[in-house]
Amino acid sequence: MTTYLGNSGVLKVGAGPTAVAELTGFTITETSGTVEDTAQGDTAQTHKPNGLPTWTGSMRGHYFPEDTNGQAVLVAGAELGFEGSPTGTANGRQKLTGTIIVTSIEIGSDNGAVVPFTCQFQGTGALARGTHSA
């Protein structure tokens, strides 16, 4: 069984797309939509998939405004190309692609600590699964 390390992950955004610098982690969450299907005579609620999945995500890292094609394009309301590679970009490794809308950006400042940033985003359209090729 292969063990993957998160420090190999890469997240890219924008036209191109371009890797976001200084990331410390990211998360992608896919959710399947359902509709209630309970009818008279049923003894419990029933549900059916509605075929409209959604996906959201977040990224976090060290604030680096000089990352002009990565962090700098992450502004609330921006619609951007997206590519997430949780286990790196080596040949055959999984990549997730789609389009995101940035829903929030948070930049902090704690005494004696590296300045953090967090970005939340909503996928628009399908999240495609593929693999990297050489």
N, C-alpha and C positions, 0 to 999 in steps of 0.2 A: 504494500500500500504506500502510495506517495504522500509525503507531507509537504504542504505548500506554506511558505512564509509570507506574511503580509507585507514585509518590507520590499518585495519584488513588484508590488502593485503599481500601476500607472493609470492616471486619469487624464484624459485629454478633452479640451473644449474648443469651440470656435470653428472657423473655416480652416480646414487643414487636416484634422484638428491638431492643437498644440498641447503638450504636457503642461499641467499645472505644477509650478515649482513649489517646493517646501511642504508637500503634503505629508501628513502623519497618519492619515487613514481616510477611508471612504466607505459608504454603505449604500447598497441599492436594494430597495424593497419592491417586490412585485405582488400585486393583490388581484385576485380573481373576483370579478363582480358576480353577484347572485341576485336572484329574484325569488320572492316568496311564492310558493306553489300550493299552499294548503287549500283543500277543498272541503265542502261539507261532508261529514262522515269520516274524515281523517281523524286519527287518534293522537296525532302529534303534528307540529308544524313541519312542513317540507319545503325545501329550496331547490332551485335548479341554477346551473351556471348560466349567466346571460351573455357570455362570449365577449365581454368588454373589459379586459384586464386593464389595470392602471399600474403605473410605477412611479416611485419617488426615490429621492436619495439625498445624501448629505456628504459633504467633504469637510475635512478639518486639517489645519496645518499651521505653520508659522507664517505670520503676515509678511509679505514681500511685494510691495507695490511696484518694484522695478520689473516684475514678471509681466511685461506689457502684453503678451499674447495669451497669458494664462489667468493669473489672479486679477489683473486689471480689467479684463472683459467680463468678470463676474459681478454684474450690477443688477439690482432688483429689476425685474421685468424683461431682462435680456433673453432672447430666444437664441440658443446656440447648438451647434453640433456637439455630440457627446460620444466618447469612446472610453469605456472602462475595462481595464485588464487586471482583475484581482490577483492573478498569479504571475504577472509579467508579460512581456511581449515576445518571448521565444517562440520559434516555429511550433505550431500545434497547440499553443496555449489559448484558452478561451478569451474572447473579447465580446463585450456587450456594446451595441451601438444604437443610437437614436438621436432624438432632439429633446432638449430640455428648456424649460423656462425657469430662470432663477427667481425664487420666491422670497429669499431673504439672505442677507449677508450680516454677519456679526463680527466685529473686531473688538478685542478686549485689551486691557492694559493693567497688568498686576505688577506691583513693585517687586523688582528683582527677578522677573520671569520673562521668558520669550513672549513677544506679543502674538497672541493666537488669532486665527480667523476661522469662521465656520460659515459654510454656504449650504442652504437648503434649496432643493430644486424639485420640480414636477416634470415628469416625462410627458411629452405630447406625441401621440401616435404610438406605434408598436416599439417595443424593445427587442432588437434583433440579436440573436446569438450566433456567433461564428467563431472562427479560430484564426490565429495569426499564421501567415505563411512567410516563408523565407524571402 
